[in-house]
Amino acid sequence: MSNPLTRSVPPSLSPVFVIFSFTSLVDLVIALQEDGYVVGFMDFYTKEGEPYLRTAHGIFICYWDGTVHYLLYLTMAGAIRKRKGYRNLGLYWLGSFAMSLLVFLPGNILGKYSSEMRPTFLLAILYLLVPCWAGVRIFNQSRAPTSYTPGMVQEEQKKSLLQRPADLTLTVYFILAALFTVFRGLVVLDCPTDACFIYIYQYEPYLRDPVAYPKLQMLMYLFYALPFYCLAAYALTFPGCSWLPDWALVFAGAIGQAQFSHMGASMHPRTPFTYRVPEDTWATFFLSNLLFALGPHLLAFRCLWRPAFFLNEAPRSSPQDQIKKQQ
């Protein structure tokens, strides 16, 4: 009889992570080359293959892929080798990887580099299939068992929002983040109000950059992040929303990648000077965008730390408890 404590994790994604770790190193070399830290390694590819990787947005996508994604790939591959679960890391990677492609690929088609498309762009399109396939396999993996008893779950779910100050703070945060998301969405949609005009010229002129990446990023926030913020505020108020822990990890990865690329590109020398963040508003820009990225990560940490409020059924017993019952 097999021991449930040493049950193997399906290794089908391990080759994918190994191959992607190699591409992550290639992206890191591209980013370092474009910033002048290394010379001559990928010149031909960036000029003839994917010239849009030479944009500020492309450079920071490469930095993120070459550092954060690379570490995630190594950690998940190591977990598979040791027959351990990697579901939480996989969900974070899924959100980050999907957000990167959903902004980068349409931006290449719609932005000023649309006339320089190469056949290599088809390889990037094939990458769209990877998050779909990997996401299904990751979501189908079983969640880690919890140590909460039904009584503990009921006790936690009886508490009102006012009795949970951390959840109350997060709820207020998501309301403010939703308003900020709507505002920036209106800005890129050319809203004629004075507030939008002042913001796009004095605080985030990068939103006017013709590369199209910042506009698409704000629209992604408007159509996908905004509904999630509203649903997250609901799930923090009413118990039993078991979907939140998983999707909080997905959105934390998506917002983390998006904000890293957006903030970095807004100040990078490859961005024309007229579209960079003005020096006198740099602190406001940095603080507001950093807080915008921090909130989803705090939500994901809260869901992993104390998930009892989000359970909608009696928690499953751990493998250790199952062994004790059999004995």
C-alpha positions as a Markdown table, in Angstrom:
| # | Residue | x | y | z |
|---|---|---|---|---|
| 1 | Met | 0.0 | 0.0 | 0.0 |
| 2 | Ser | 1.5 | 3.3 | -1.0 |
| 3 | Asn | 2.2 | 6.0 | 1.6 |
| 4 | Pro | 0.1 | 9.2 | 0.9 |
| 5 | Leu | 3.0 | 11.2 | 2.3 |
| 6 | Thr | 5.2 | 10.2 | -0.6 |
| 7 | Arg | 2.6 | 10.4 | -3.4 |
| 8 | Ser | 4.2 | 11.6 | -6.6 |
| 9 | Val | 3.3 | 14.9 | -8.2 |
| 10 | Pro | 2.5 | 14.5 | -12.0 |
| 11 | Pro | 5.8 | 15.3 | -13.7 |
| 12 | Ser | 4.3 | 16.3 | -17.1 |
| 13 | Leu | 5.1 | 20.0 | -16.6 |
| 14 | Ser | 8.8 | 19.5 | -15.7 |
| 15 | Pro | 10.1 | 19.5 | -19.3 |
| 16 | Val | 8.1 | 22.7 | -19.9 |
| 17 | Phe | 9.7 | 24.5 | -16.9 |
| 18 | Val | 13.2 | 23.3 | -17.9 |
| 19 | Ile | 12.8 | 24.6 | -21.5 |
| 20 | Phe | 11.3 | 27.9 | -20.3 |
| 21 | Ser | 14.2 | 28.4 | -17.8 |
| 22 | Phe | 16.5 | 28.4 | -20.8 |
| 23 | Thr | 14.4 | 31.0 | -22.6 |
| 24 | Ser | 14.4 | 33.0 | -19.4 |
| 25 | Leu | 18.2 | 33.2 | -19.5 |
| 26 | Val | 18.1 | 34.2 | -23.1 |
| 27 | Asp | 15.7 | 37.0 | -22.2 |
| 28 | Leu | 17.9 | 38.1 | -19.4 |
| 29 | Val | 20.9 | 38.4 | -21.8 |
| 30 | Ile | 18.7 | 40.4 | -24.2 |
| 31 | Ala | 17.8 | 42.9 | -21.4 |
| 32 | Leu | 21.4 | 43.2 | -20.2 |
| 33 | Gln | 22.6 | 43.7 | -23.8 |
| 34 | Glu | 20.0 | 46.4 | -24.5 |
| 35 | Asp | 21.1 | 48.3 | -21.4 |
| 36 | Gly | 24.7 | 48.0 | -22.3 |
| 37 | Tyr | 25.9 | 45.6 | -19.7 |
| 38 | Val | 26.9 | 42.9 | -22.3 |
| 39 | Val | 27.7 | 43.4 | -25.9 |
| 40 | Gly | 27.1 | 41.4 | -29.1 |
| 41 | Phe | 25.3 | 38.3 | -27.9 |
| 42 | Met | 21.8 | 38.9 | -29.3 |
| 43 | Asp | 22.3 | 41.8 | -31.7 |
| 44 | Phe | 21.2 | 39.9 | -34.8 |
| 45 | Tyr | 18.1 | 38.5 | -33.1 |
| 46 | Thr | 16.8 | 41.7 | -31.6 |
| 47 | Lys | 17.4 | 43.6 | -34.9 |
| 48 | Glu | 16.1 | 41.0 | -37.4 |
| 49 | Gly | 13.9 | 38.7 | -35.3 |
| 50 | Glu | 12.0 | 40.7 | -32.6 |
| 51 | Pro | 12.9 | 44.4 | -32.8 |
| 52 | Tyr | 10.1 | 45.2 | -30.3 |
| 53 | Leu | 12.2 | 43.6 | -27.6 |
| 54 | Arg | 14.4 | 46.7 | -27.8 |
| 55 | Thr | 11.6 | 48.9 | -26.5 |
| 56 | Ala | 11.6 | 49.9 | -22.8 |
| 57 | His | 8.6 | 47.7 | -22.2 |
| 58 | Gly | 10.3 | 44.8 | -24.0 |
| 59 | Ile | 13.4 | 45.2 | -21.9 |
| 60 | Phe | 11.6 | 45.0 | -18.6 |
| 61 | Ile | 9.5 | 42.0 | -19.8 |
| 62 | Cys | 12.9 | 40.3 | -20.4 |
| 63 | Tyr | 14.2 | 41.4 | -17.0 |
| 64 | Trp | 11.1 | 39.9 | -15.3 |
| 65 | Asp | 11.3 | 36.7 | -17.3 |
| 66 | Gly | 15.0 | 36.3 | -16.7 |
| 67 | Thr | 14.7 | 36.8 | -12.9 |
| 68 | Val | 11.3 | 36.1 | -11.4 |
| 69 | His | 10.1 | 33.5 | -14.0 |
| 70 | Tyr | 13.5 | 31.9 | -13.9 |
| 71 | Leu | 13.5 | 31.4 | -10.2 |
| 72 | Leu | 9.9 | 30.1 | -10.4 |
| 73 | Tyr | 10.8 | 27.6 | -13.1 |
| 74 | Leu | 13.8 | 26.3 | -11.0 |
| 75 | Thr | 11.7 | 26.1 | -7.9 |
| 76 | Met | 8.8 | 24.3 | -9.5 |
| 77 | Ala | 11.1 | 21.9 | -11.4 |
| 78 | Gly | 12.8 | 21.1 | -8.1 |
| 79 | Ala | 9.5 | 20.5 | -6.4 |
| 80 | Ile | 8.5 | 18.1 | -9.1 |
| 81 | Arg | 11.8 | 16.2 | -8.7 |
| 82 | Lys | 11.3 | 16.0 | -4.9 |
| 83 | Arg | 7.6 | 14.9 | -5.4 |
| 84 | Lys | 6.3 | 18.0 | -3.7 |
| 85 | Gly | 3.4 | 20.2 | -4.6 |
| 86 | Tyr | 4.0 | 23.5 | -6.5 |
| 87 | Arg | 0.4 | 24.6 | -7.1 |
| 88 | Asn | 0.7 | 28.0 | -5.5 |
| 89 | Leu | 3.9 | 28.9 | -7.3 |
| 90 | Gly | 2.3 | 27.6 | -10.5 |
| 91 | Leu | -0.7 | 29.9 | -10.1 |
| 92 | Tyr | 1.5 | 32.9 | -9.5 |
| 93 | Trp | 3.5 | 32.1 | -12.6 |
| 94 | Leu | 0.3 | 31.5 | -14.7 |
| 95 | Gly | -1.0 | 35.0 | -13.9 |
| 96 | Ser | 2.4 | 36.6 | -14.6 |
| 97 | Phe | 3.0 | 34.7 | -17.8 |
| 98 | Ala | -0.5 | 35.3 | -19.2 |
| 99 | Met | -0.4 | 39.1 | -18.4 |
| 100 | Ser | 2.9 | 39.5 | -20.1 |
| 101 | Leu | 1.7 | 37.9 | -23.3 |
| 102 | Leu | -1.8 | 39.6 | -23.3 |
| 103 | Val | -0.2 | 43.0 | -23.3 |
| 104 | Phe | 3.0 | 42.4 | -25.3 |
| 105 | Leu | 1.6 | 40.5 | -28.3 |
| 106 | Pro | -1.3 | 43.0 | -29.1 |
| 107 | Gly | 1.1 | 45.9 | -28.4 |
| 108 | Asn | 3.4 | 44.6 | -31.1 |
| 109 | Ile | 0.6 | 44.5 | -33.6 |
| 110 | Leu | -1.0 | 47.8 | -32.7 |
| 111 | Gly | 2.0 | 49.9 | -31.8 |
| 112 | Lys | 4.6 | 51.7 | -33.8 |
| 113 | Tyr | 6.5 | 48.5 | -34.4 |
| 114 | Ser | 3.6 | 46.9 | -36.3 |
| 115 | Ser | 5.4 | 47.5 | -39.6 |
| 116 | Glu | 8.4 | 45.6 | -38.4 |
| 117 | Met | 6.7 | 42.3 | -37.7 |
| 118 | Arg | 8.9 | 39.2 | -38.5 |
| 119 | Pro | 8.0 | 35.5 | -38.9 |
| 120 | Thr | 9.5 | 34.9 | -35.5 |
| 121 | Phe | 6.4 | 36.6 | -34.1 |
| 122 | Leu | 4.5 | 33.4 | -34.8 |
| 123 | Leu | 6.6 | 31.7 | -32.1 |
| 124 | Ala | 5.3 | 34.2 | -29.6 |
| 125 | Ile | 1.8 | 33.5 | -30.6 |
| 126 | Leu | 2.3 | 29.7 | -30.0 |
| 127 | Tyr | 3.2 | 30.7 | -26.4 |
| 128 | Leu | -0.4 | 31.6 | -25.9 |
| 129 | Leu | -1.3 | 27.9 | -25.9 |
| 130 | Val | 1.1 | 27.3 | -23.0 |
| 131 | Pro | -0.7 | 29.2 | -20.2 |
| 132 | Cys | -4.0 | 27.6 | -21.3 |
| 133 | Trp | -2.6 | 24.0 | -21.1 |
| 134 | Ala | -0.5 | 24.6 | -18.1 |
| 135 | Gly | -3.2 | 26.5 | -16.3 |
| 136 | Val | -5.6 | 23.6 | -16.6 |
| 137 | Arg | -3.1 | 21.1 | -15.2 |
| 138 | Ile | -2.2 | 23.4 | -12.3 |
| 139 | Phe | -5.8 | 24.1 | -11.4 |
| 140 | Asn | -6.5 | 20.4 | -11.5 |
| 141 | Gln | -3.9 | 19.7 | -8.9 |
| 142 | Ser | -5.3 | 19.1 | -5.4 |
| 143 | Arg | -5.0 | 21.9 | -2.9 |
| 144 | Ala | -2.8 | 21.5 | 0.2 |
| 145 | Pro | -4.9 | 20.1 | 3.1 |
| 146 | Thr | -5.6 | 22.5 | 6.0 |
| 147 | Ser | -5.5 | 21.9 | 9.7 |
| 148 | Tyr | -8.8 | 23.7 | 10.4 |
| 149 | Thr | -11.6 | 21.8 | 12.1 |
| 150 | Pro | -15.3 | 22.6 | 11.2 |
| 151 | Gly | -15.7 | 24.4 | 14.5 |
| 152 | Met | -12.7 | 26.7 | 13.8 |
| 153 | Val | -14.1 | 27.4 | 10.3 |
| 154 | Gln | -17.5 | 28.3 | 11.7 |
| 155 | Glu | -16.0 | 30.5 | 14.4 |
| 156 | Glu | -13.9 | 32.4 | 11.8 |
| 157 | Gln | -16.8 | 32.9 | 9.4 |
| 158 | Lys | -19.1 | 34.3 | 12.2 |
| 159 | Lys | -16.9 | 37.4 | 12.5 |
| 160 | Ser | -18.1 | 40.5 | 10.8 |
| 161 | Leu | -15.8 | 42.6 | 8.6 |
| 162 | Leu | -15.4 | 45.1 | 11.5 |
| 163 | Gln | -14.0 | 42.3 | 13.6 |
| 164 | Arg | -11.4 | 41.5 | 11.0 |
| 165 | Pro | -9.3 | 44.7 | 10.7 |
| 166 | Ala | -6.9 | 43.2 | 8.1 |
| 167 | Asp | -9.8 | 42.2 | 5.8 |
| 168 | Leu | -11.4 | 45.6 | 6.3 |
| 169 | Thr | -8.2 | 47.4 | 5.3 |
| 170 | Leu | -7.9 | 45.2 | 2.2 |
| 171 | Thr | -11.5 | 45.9 | 1.3 |
| 172 | Val | -11.0 | 49.6 | 1.5 |
| 173 | Tyr | -7.8 | 49.2 | -0.5 |
| 174 | Phe | -9.6 | 47.3 | -3.3 |
| 175 | Ile | -12.3 | 50.0 | -3.5 |
| 176 | Leu | -9.7 | 52.7 | -3.9 |
| 177 | Ala | -7.8 | 50.5 | -6.4 |
| 178 | Ala | -10.9 | 50.0 | -8.4 |
| 179 | Leu | -11.5 | 53.8 | -8.6 |
| 180 | Phe | -7.8 | 54.3 | -9.6 |
| 181 | Thr | -8.3 | 51.6 | -12.3 |
| 182 | Val | -11.4 | 53.3 | -13.7 |
| 183 | Phe | -9.6 | 56.7 | -13.7 |
| 184 | Arg | -6.6 | 55.5 | -15.6 |
| 185 | Gly | -8.8 | 53.6 | -18.0 |
| 186 | Leu | -10.6 | 56.8 | -18.8 |
| 187 | Val | -7.3 | 58.6 | -19.2 |
| 188 | Val | -6.1 | 56.2 | -22.0 |
| 189 | Leu | -9.6 | 56.4 | -23.6 |
| 190 | Asp | -9.0 | 60.2 | -24.0 |
| 191 | Cys | -11.5 | 61.4 | -21.4 |
| 192 | Pro | -11.6 | 65.2 | -21.9 |
| 193 | Thr | -11.9 | 66.2 | -18.2 |
| 194 | Asp | -9.3 | 68.4 | -16.6 |
| 195 | Ala | -8.3 | 65.8 | -14.1 |
| 196 | Cys | -7.4 | 63.3 | -16.9 |
| 197 | Phe | -5.6 | 65.9 | -18.9 |
| 198 | Ile | -3.5 | 67.0 | -15.9 |
| 199 | Tyr | -2.7 | 63.4 | -14.9 |
| 200 | Ile | -1.6 | 62.2 | -18.4 |
| 201 | Tyr | 0.7 | 65.2 | -18.9 |
| 202 | Gln | 2.1 | 65.7 | -15.4 |
| 203 | Tyr | 2.1 | 62.3 | -13.7 |
| 204 | Glu | 2.0 | 59.5 | -16.3 |
| 205 | Pro | 2.9 | 60.8 | -19.8 |
| 206 | Tyr | 4.0 | 57.3 | -20.7 |
| 207 | Leu | 0.4 | 56.5 | -21.2 |
| 208 | Arg | 0.6 | 58.6 | -24.4 |
| 209 | Asp | 3.6 | 56.6 | -25.8 |
| 210 | Pro | 2.8 | 55.4 | -29.3 |
| 211 | Val | 4.2 | 51.9 | -28.6 |
| 212 | Ala | 0.7 | 51.1 | -27.3 |
| 213 | Tyr | 1.8 | 48.9 | -24.4 |
| 214 | Pro | 0.8 | 51.3 | -21.7 |
| 215 | Lys | -2.6 | 51.9 | -23.2 |
| 216 | Leu | -3.2 | 48.2 | -23.5 |
| 217 | Gln | -2.0 | 47.7 | -20.0 |
| 218 | Met | -4.6 | 50.1 | -18.6 |
| 219 | Leu | -7.3 | 48.5 | -20.7 |
| 220 | Met | -6.4 | 45.1 | -19.3 |
| 221 | Tyr | -6.7 | 46.6 | -15.8 |
| 222 | Leu | -10.1 | 48.1 | -16.7 |
| 223 | Phe | -11.6 | 45.0 | -18.2 |
| 224 | Tyr | -10.0 | 42.3 | -16.0 |
| 225 | Ala | -8.5 | 43.7 | -12.8 |
| 226 | Leu | -11.5 | 45.9 | -12.1 |
| 227 | Pro | -14.0 | 43.0 | -11.9 |
| 228 | Phe | -11.6 | 41.1 | -9.7 |
| 229 | Tyr | -11.2 | 44.0 | -7.3 |
| 230 | Cys | -14.9 | 44.2 | -6.9 |
| 231 | Leu | -15.2 | 40.4 | -6.4 |
| 232 | Ala | -12.3 | 40.4 | -3.9 |
| 233 | Ala | -14.0 | 43.0 | -1.8 |
| 234 | Tyr | -17.1 | 40.9 | -1.9 |
| 235 | Ala | -15.2 | 37.7 | -0.9 |
| 236 | Leu | -13.6 | 39.5 | 2.0 |
| 237 | Thr | -17.0 | 40.6 | 3.3 |
| 238 | Phe | -19.0 | 37.4 | 2.9 |
| 239 | Pro | -17.6 | 34.0 | 3.9 |
| 240 | Gly | -17.3 | 30.8 | 1.8 |
| 241 | Cys | -15.8 | 32.2 | -1.4 |
| 242 | Ser | -13.4 | 29.3 | -1.9 |
| 243 | Trp | -12.3 | 30.6 | -5.3 |
| 244 | Leu | -10.5 | 33.6 | -3.9 |
| 245 | Pro | -7.2 | 32.0 | -2.7 |
| 246 | Asp | -6.4 | 30.5 | -6.1 |
| 247 | Trp | -7.4 | 33.6 | -8.1 |
| 248 | Ala | -5.6 | 35.9 | -5.7 |
| 249 | Leu | -2.4 | 34.2 | -6.5 |
| 250 | Val | -3.1 | 34.4 | -10.3 |
| 251 | Phe | -3.9 | 38.1 | -10.0 |
| 252 | Ala | -0.9 | 38.8 | -7.8 |
| 253 | Gly | 1.4 | 37.4 | -10.4 |
| 254 | Ala | -0.4 | 39.3 | -13.2 |
| 255 | Ile | -0.3 | 42.7 | -11.4 |
| 256 | Gly | 3.3 | 42.1 | -10.2 |
| 257 | Gln | 4.6 | 41.5 | -13.7 |
| 258 | Ala | 2.5 | 44.3 | -15.2 |
| 259 | Gln | 3.5 | 47.0 | -12.7 |
| 260 | Phe | 7.1 | 46.1 | -12.9 |
| 261 | Ser | 7.1 | 46.5 | -16.7 |
| 262 | His | 5.0 | 49.6 | -16.6 |
| 263 | Met | 6.9 | 51.4 | -13.9 |
| 264 | Gly | 10.3 | 50.5 | -15.4 |
| 265 | Ala | 9.4 | 51.5 | -18.9 |
| 266 | Ser | 7.9 | 54.8 | -17.7 |
| 267 | Met | 11.4 | 55.9 | -16.5 |
| 268 | His | 13.7 | 54.0 | -18.9 |
| 269 | Pro | 16.0 | 56.0 | -21.2 |
| 270 | Arg | 14.6 | 54.0 | -24.2 |
| 271 | Thr | 11.3 | 55.8 | -23.6 |
| 272 | Pro | 11.3 | 59.2 | -25.3 |
| 273 | Phe | 11.9 | 62.0 | -22.9 |
| 274 | Thr | 8.5 | 63.6 | -23.4 |
| 275 | Tyr | 6.8 | 60.4 | -22.3 |
| 276 | Arg | 8.9 | 59.7 | -19.2 |
| 277 | Val | 7.7 | 60.6 | -15.7 |
| 278 | Pro | 8.6 | 64.2 | -14.8 |
| 279 | Glu | 11.2 | 64.4 | -12.0 |
| 280 | Asp | 9.0 | 66.6 | -9.8 |
| 281 | Thr | 6.1 | 64.0 | -9.8 |
| 282 | Trp | 8.4 | 60.9 | -9.6 |
| 283 | Ala | 7.6 | 60.2 | -6.0 |
| 284 | Thr | 3.8 | 60.4 | -6.5 |
| 285 | Phe | 4.0 | 58.1 | -9.5 |
| 286 | Phe | 6.3 | 55.6 | -7.8 |
| 287 | Leu | 4.2 | 55.4 | -4.6 |
| 288 | Ser | 0.8 | 55.1 | -6.3 |
| 289 | Asn | 2.0 | 52.4 | -8.6 |
| 290 | Leu | 3.9 | 50.5 | -5.9 |
| 291 | Leu | 0.8 | 50.4 | -3.7 |
| 292 | Phe | -1.2 | 49.3 | -6.8 |
| 293 | Ala | 1.1 | 46.3 | -7.1 |
| 294 | Leu | 1.4 | 45.6 | -3.4 |
| 295 | Gly | -2.3 | 45.1 | -2.6 |
| 296 | Pro | -2.9 | 41.9 | -4.6 |
| 297 | His | 0.2 | 40.4 | -3.0 |
| 298 | Leu | -1.0 | 41.1 | 0.5 |
| 299 | Leu | -4.4 | 39.6 | -0.4 |
| 300 | Ala | -2.6 | 36.4 | -1.7 |
| 301 | Phe | -0.6 | 36.2 | 1.5 |
| 302 | Arg | -3.7 | 36.7 | 3.6 |
| 303 | Cys | -5.5 | 33.9 | 1.8 |
| 304 | Leu | -2.6 | 31.5 | 2.3 |
| 305 | Trp | -2.0 | 32.5 | 5.9 |
| 306 | Arg | -5.5 | 32.1 | 7.2 |
| 307 | Pro | -7.8 | 30.5 | 4.6 |
| 308 | Ala | -10.6 | 29.5 | 7.1 |
| 309 | Phe | -12.9 | 32.4 | 6.1 |
| 310 | Phe | -12.9 | 31.3 | 2.5 |
| 311 | Leu | -13.7 | 27.6 | 3.0 |
| 312 | Asn | -17.2 | 26.5 | 2.0 |
| 313 | Glu | -17.1 | 23.0 | 3.3 |
| 314 | Ala | -15.6 | 21.0 | 6.1 |
| 315 | Pro | -11.8 | 21.0 | 5.7 |
| 316 | Arg | -10.2 | 17.9 | 4.4 |
| 317 | Ser | -8.0 | 16.0 | 6.8 |
| 318 | Ser | -4.3 | 15.9 | 6.3 |
| 319 | Pro | -2.4 | 12.7 | 5.2 |
| 320 | Gln | -1.1 | 12.3 | 8.8 |
| 321 | Asp | -4.7 | 12.3 | 10.1 |
| 322 | Gln | -5.8 | 9.8 | 7.5 |
| 323 | Ile | -3.0 | 7.4 | 8.6 |
| 324 | Lys | -3.9 | 7.8 | 12.3 |
| 325 | Lys | -7.6 | 6.9 | 11.4 |
| 326 | Gln | -6.5 | 3.8 | 9.5 |
| 327 | Gln | -4.4 | 2.7 | 12.5 |
